[in-house]
Amino acid sequence: MQVKVVKFGGSSLADAEHFRQVASIIKADPARRYVVPSAPGKRHKDDTKVTDMLYSCYEKIRNHENIDELYEQIKARYNGIIADLGMNFDISGELEYVKNAMMHRSGRDFAASRGEYLNGLILSKYLGYSFIDAENVIFFKENGSFDEEKTNRVLAEELMQHKNAVIPGFYGVMPNGTIKTFSRGGSDITGSIVARAAQADLYENWTDVSGFMMADPRIIEDPCAIQTITYRELRELSYMGATVLHEDAIFPVRYAGIPINIRNTNEPTAQGTMIVAETPDYDTDHVITGIAGKKGFSVITIEKDMMNSEIGFGRKVLEVLEENEISFEHLPSGVDNMSIVVATGALDGRREKILGAINRMVRPDHISIEDGLALVAVVGRAMVKAKGTAARVFDAISNADVNIRLIDQGSSEISIIVGVEESDFNTALSAIYREFVK
């Protein structure tokens, strides 16, 4: 029999009505054996996510403020879900323990993780499934990095003991026993980790949208859906701002060759988007798979005559960034110039130090830092087979009266990165979409 791991986001588990819908989806397919829940999300536009409420509790405790009123709201969310589901399940002891642990400085990650933990307890009880606490099967190393090998071994052994189970997302445990979380959206990562350990045939990631869109719906009205996308394309789009799936969630299932299906909890019959390792098929009408982008970048531009003949020039420059713990995003260069694109926030408080160090290391003729750059990524596995794709991208931007500040295309030809002024970001993205999607 097939094995599917299903992850449900916070919007899919925001209230009792959504719990019922989730249970119906799970029970509709016996292959959906392992479930990874997020914490309750927003029930409406002006609502607050439980995780954000827990973060607020932590900050109040740090500032020696009273959390009673706020924590009562958290308790009401969970007790309301239980009552509305008609369950005979008392979690008052768990809620009291969590509050006391936070009051005794259990840490920010512990506080944040309790949203998933409590939701997992309720969902497992409602489904009649086993509950596997993530802190017993998801491990981090001393340096805070994910311990992939130990986790896969221990988790696989534990899953074999349960036909069906709920494993809360977002967190694991450090070697000293303290709770550590992944970055926000980390339940996607947990789902991927569980899918790998279970040797699943499919990882279904259920959210509030019917798969990936070709562009951000906040910028492009009613963008087309993507039916099939490869891991490589997804990685490019996620990195550049597409937020349906956490970018790090790709790796565990990619290594195991497990496809991901992005589905909509509110439209369970919709097929969503399939994420696969490789596919010979592509959309002949559009050529590109998707467009995404982000603001908030800066360009360090270095100019020096005969730079190309100076052995070690690039290495010396990058050593300066390494010493300042700054990673670069892109590295377009010419014969006598080199541009380094970095996140603007990474330069805070370090600009003069970095400029001084680069001056000492390579003695450039000119060096400058320009802010206000936005990057737009045009991604598609079909681009390598379609003549004139780059020209169409540049023409579309030019015709929209937008100046291109930077161009970077990888050798794989799966993506073209274009840098524009932040004020031109929406215009550039819209122009490219119109060019390829008639």
Secondary structure, 3 states (H helix, E strand, C coil): CCCEEEEECHHHHCCHHHHHHHHHHHHCCCCEEEEEECCCCCCCCCCCCHHHHHHHHHHHHHCCCCCHHHHHHHHHHHHHHHHHCCCCCCCHHHHHHHHHHHHCCCCHHHHHHHHHHHHHHHHHHHHCCEECCHHHCCEECCCCCECHHHHHHHHHHHHCCCCCEECCCCEEECCCCCEEECCCCCHHHHHHHHHHHCCCCEEEEEECCCCCECCCCCCCCCCCECCEEEHHHHHHHHHCCCCCCCHHHHHHHHHHCCCEEEEECCCCCCCCEEEECCCCCCCCCCCCCEEEEEEEEEEEEEECCCHHHCCCHHHHHHHHHHHCCCCCCECCECCCEEEEEEEHHHHCCCHHHHHHHHHHHHCCCEEEEEEEEEEEEEECCCHHHCCCHHHHHHHHHHHCCCCCCEEEECCCCCEEEEEEEHHHHHHHHHHHHHHHCC
